[in-house]
Each structure stands twice: as C-alpha cells, then as structure tokens.
Amino acid sequence: MIKLGKRASPARREERANQPRLETTEQGDKLICVLSGIWNTRTVALVDAQMRQIEARGDIRELDLDISGVRKLDTAGAWLIQRTAKVQAQRGADINLTGASEAASILLSEVEGTAEESGKVETEPKPWFFLRMLESVGRSVYAARDDILFGLNILGATIRGAQMKLGRGHAVNPAAIVSQIDRMGVGAIPVIVLMSAIVGAIIAQQGGFQLRYFGAEIFVVDLVGILILRELGVLMTAIMVAGRSGSAITAEIGSMKMREEVDALQVMGLNPIGVLVFPRLVALVIAVPLLTVVANFAAMAGAMGVAWFYSGITPTAFIDRLRDSIDLSTIFAGMIKAPFMALIIGVIASIEGMQVGGSAESLGRHVTASVVKAIFVVIVVDGLFAMFYAAIDF
C-alpha cells in the first residue's frame, strides 16, 4: 500500500519562501554566507542566532556575504548584516559584500554611516569653556536681534492697522477686542486689587515703623503716595499682567501654531498678526492703564488702613496729607508708562508664541521665556523712565 504525502498549500509555500535563510560554506579560514529570502523587521529574529554564532567565531580571516538572494531588505535586516560585518572586521577579517542591489547598497551605507557618525559624536572632545561661553553669548545676541526685528514687524503691522487681509485693506473686529479686554482686564481685577492692597499695606507699615524713630510718621503718606503713583502701581500691574496675560497669549498663539492653524490663516489669505496679535495688543493698551488706576486705588486703600490702625493716622488726615504731597505730575508719571508696558508685554508674548515648534516641550519653553523676558524688559524700561524723568526734572 502506497501512502501519498500531502502537498504543501500555496500559503505554506509562500511563507517558507518569505522566511530569511542563511547558508554557510567554509573554505579553510574563509567563510561564505549566502543570504536569501526576506530580511525585515518581522523576520530577522529567525536568523539572529545564526548571525551571532558567526560573530562569535574568531577563526575567520575572510568573510564573504552574498545578498543577491535577498528579496526584501529594511533597516533591521541591514543593521543585522552590518553588525556581523563590523564585529568580524574589528577582529581583523576581510569583509566582501556582494550581490547588493542599488537600493540595498544605499540602505547598507546609510546604516553604516549612522553608526560611524554616532561614534564620532561620542568621541568628539568638548571645546574649551571660554569658547563655549563666547558661543553662547553670540547665539544670544543673534537671537535677540531676530526677536527685535520680529517685534518691530509686529509693532509696525499693528500701527499700520488691523491688516486682517494680506495687502487687501484693513478691518477691525471690535468683538475680538472687547473679548480680550474682558479676559485680560476685567478678569485680572481681583488679583490686582489683592496684590496692590497688600503691597501698599506693607509699605505703610514698614515706613511708619522706620519713621517713628524720627517722630515723622506723618511722612509715611508722602512715601506711599509718591512711591505707589510714580513707580510701584504701574510696575506691579505690568508684572502681574506679564505673568497672567502674557503667558496666556503665548500659550494660545503657540498652540495654534502647533496645530497649524496659523498656516491655515495664511492659506485663507488672512494675516495672522491682524487676526491674532492686533486684538490682544489693543486690549492690553486699553486694559493696563485702567488696571494701573485700580492698582493705585487699592494700594492707597491698603496703606490708609494700615496707617490708621498702626500709626494712628485717620483717613481724613491721610487724604489731606496726600493732597499736599502729590500733584498731577506724580499721577501722570506713572500713567504714561502703562501703554509702553502693555506694548512690551504684548509684543514679547506674540513673538514667543509665533516661535513655538511642534512639541509640548517647545510650548512650555517659550511660555517660560515670554514671562521672564517680559518682566525683565518691563523692569529695565521702568528704570529708563526713572532716569528720563530725573533728567527732565519731571
């Protein structure tokens, strides 16, 4: 009785043909490896053990790798072949790679080049500390130059007008401006009032405590009035707006940049500066002076309460002394700074938002940079105003 074996199904035969195969032939100290089949990410695990056995041998003086039978090759297969060749080459064996197609040759060279470049990076010595410091300073200067040019572009487009459509007329969206005023101005009133009242109370308490030794506690009113109205009112407001609204502007514009909504506006023929930046800048220019007025009143109220309970200066006496110690120039000296502070905060926040890349890390980095840069520049500008006022005796 003759038993007939079952013929392999077409699917089974195709699976066997797709498997990677490695056939070796030894000729003295020469090893010939013939590779065939499909060498890709899904299949190279089947021949990894055989390749490692070849790598472990130390008696090979010449290694021939024939890959003419490899039908498909990806990065995983190319890396496995290059790994074996590299190990044997380090042991002094001569490597001969034959039968590679044009695509396989490119892939093998890229895999080999990546490995060599990574090795060079690891062994490359670091430059001297002084040179690295100079390089960092140079990069910072170039980055500052780019920020200044970008800021002038934003400021110029804002002064020119809303520029909603690219070069095809102007348009102002009052609803967007009012919405931003509500978010940046009205929403910031509670924290501005609380912070200003506390700072005003602290200044009054410390001033009264120190002036008590000289019997001049009444002059704490002069101290509080001039310091708050000329310097601290607008400065505290600008710092709080930079941390609250400046970071929000950077995050909003940056998230739109990440989602490519800014590019979509340009494709639609709209100017991103006119649509996104202009309403926020106008809202800041309107909101910051008004918030400065609120901060001044809150700081005076806090100082008045502390002066009453701590120094015995009644509200009536406080107001009478305040009327004699300040004039309109004291009030205007602080209020003039507010629009400039608002422009600085808005421009810096917009610059950082427009520079956000495609990652969450980039967004966080630029939001942090926006707050830090805005607070730093605001303080510097406040100092420049103080020197300017002193020079003109204002």
Residue pairs with C-beta under 8 A, 6 or more apart in sequence:
8 16
17 37
18 37
18 38
18 43
19 37
19 38
19 43
19 46
20 35
20 36
20 37
20 38
20 39
20 43
20 44
20 46
20 47
20 70
20 77
21 35
21 36
21 37
21 47
21 69
22 33
22 34
22 35
22 47
22 50
22 51
23 33
23 34
23 36
24 31
24 32
24 33
24 34
24 54
25 31
25 32
25 34
26 32
29 59
29 60
29 61
29 62
30 60
30 61
30 62
30 63
30 64
31 54
31 57
31 60
31 62
31 63
31 64
32 64
32 66
33 54
33 63
33 64
33 65
33 66
34 66
34 69
35 65
35 66
35 67
35 69
35 70
35 81
36 69
36 70
36 71
37 43
37 69
37 70
37 71
38 70
38 71
38 72
39 47
39 70
39 72
39 73
39 74
39 76
39 77
39 78
39 80
39 81
40 72
40 73
40 74
40 76
40 77
41 74
41 75
41 76
41 77
43 77
44 76
44 77
44 80
47 80
48 80
51 80
51 81
51 83
51 84
54 60
54 63
54 84
54 88
55 83
55 84
55 87
55 88
58 91
60 88
60 91
60 93
61 92
61 93
61 94
62 93
62 94
62 96
63 84
63 85
63 88
63 93
63 94
63 95
63 96
64 96
64 98
65 81
65 84
65 85
65 95
65 96
65 97
65 98
66 98
66 99
67 73
67 81
67 97
67 98
67 99
67 100
67 104
68 98
68 99
68 100
69 99
70 77
70 99
70 104
73 103
73 104
73 107
74 107
75 107
75 111
78 104
78 107
78 108
78 110
78 111
79 111
81 97
81 108
82 108
82 111
82 112
82 115
85 95
85 97
86 112
86 115
88 95
89 95
97 108
100 108
126 132
127 135
147 348
147 351
150 351
150 354
151 347
151 348
151 351
153 273
154 273
154 277
154 281
154 347
154 350
154 351
155 343
155 347
157 163
157 271
157 273
157 274
157 277
157 278
158 273
158 277
158 278
158 281
158 282
160 170
161 170
161 172
161 274
162 170
162 171
162 172
162 173
162 274
162 278
163 170
163 271
163 273
163 274
163 278
164 170
164 171
164 173
164 270
164 271
164 274
164 275
165 171
165 269
165 270
165 271
165 274
166 266
166 269
166 270
166 271
168 269
171 274
173 279
176 279
177 279
177 282
177 283
177 286
179 279
180 279
180 280
180 282
180 283
180 284
181 283
181 286
181 287
183 245
183 248
183 283
184 241
184 244
184 245
184 248
184 280
184 283
184 284
184 287
185 283
185 286
185 287
185 290
185 291
188 240
188 241
188 244
188 245
188 287
188 291
189 291
189 294
191 240
191 244
192 236
192 237
192 240
192 291
192 294
192 295
192 298
193 294
193 295
193 298
194 298
195 236
195 240
195 295
196 233
196 236
196 237
196 294
196 295
196 296
196 298
196 299
196 302
197 298
197 299
197 301
197 302
198 302
199 232
199 236
199 299
199 302
200 224
200 228
200 298
200 299
200 300
200 301
200 302
200 303
200 306
201 302
201 303
201 305
201 306
203 223
203 224
203 227
203 228
203 232
203 299
203 303
204 220
204 224
204 302
204 303
204 304
204 306
204 307
204 310
204 311
205 306
205 310
207 219
207 220
207 223
207 224
208 217
208 220
208 306
208 307
208 310
208 311
211 217
211 219
211 220
211 223
212 311
217 311
217 312
217 313
218 313
218 317
218 321
220 303
220 307
220 311
220 313
221 307
221 313
221 318
221 321
221 322
221 325
222 321
222 325
224 299
224 300
224 303
224 307
225 300
225 322
225 325
225 326
225 330
226 325
226 326
226 330
228 296
228 299
228 300
228 303
229 296
229 326
229 330
229 331
229 333
229 334
230 330
230 333
230 334
231 334
231 382
231 386
232 299
233 292
233 295
233 296
233 299
233 334
234 292
234 295
234 334
234 335
234 337
234 338
234 341
234 382
235 378
235 379
235 382
236 295
236 299
237 288
237 291
237 292
237 295
237 338
237 341
238 288
238 337
238 338
238 341
238 342
238 344
238 345
238 378
238 382
239 375
239 378
239 379
241 284
241 287
241 288
241 291
241 341
241 342
241 345
242 345
242 349
242 371
242 374
242 375
242 378
243 371
243 375
245 284
245 345
245 349
246 345
246 346
246 348
246 349
246 370
246 371
246 374
247 349
247 367
247 370
247 371
249 280
249 346
249 349
249 350
249 353
249 370
250 349
250 350
250 352
250 353
250 356
250 366
250 367
250 370
251 353
251 363
251 367
252 276
252 353
253 262
253 276
253 277
253 349
253 350
253 353
253 354
253 356
254 352
254 353
254 354
254 356
254 362
254 363
254 366
254 367
255 356
255 363
256 262
256 276
257 353
257 354
257 356
258 356
258 357
258 358
258 359
258 362
258 363
262 272
262 276
262 354
265 271
265 272
265 275
265 276
266 272
272 354
273 350
276 350
277 346
277 350
280 346
280 349
280 350
281 342
281 343
281 346
281 347
281 350
284 342
284 343
284 345
284 346
285 339
285 342
285 343
285 346
287 342
288 338
288 339
288 341
288 342
288 345
289 335
289 338
289 339
289 342
292 334
292 335
292 338
293 335
296 331
296 334
300 322
303 318
304 315
304 318
304 319
307 313
307 318
308 314
308 315
308 318
313 321
329 394
333 385
333 389
333 394
336 385
337 381
337 382
337 385
340 381
340 385
341 378
341 381
341 382
344 374
344 377
344 378
344 381
345 374
345 378
348 370
348 373
348 374
348 377
349 370
349 374
351 370
352 366
352 367
352 369
352 370
352 373
353 366
353 370
355 366
356 362
356 363
356 366
388 394
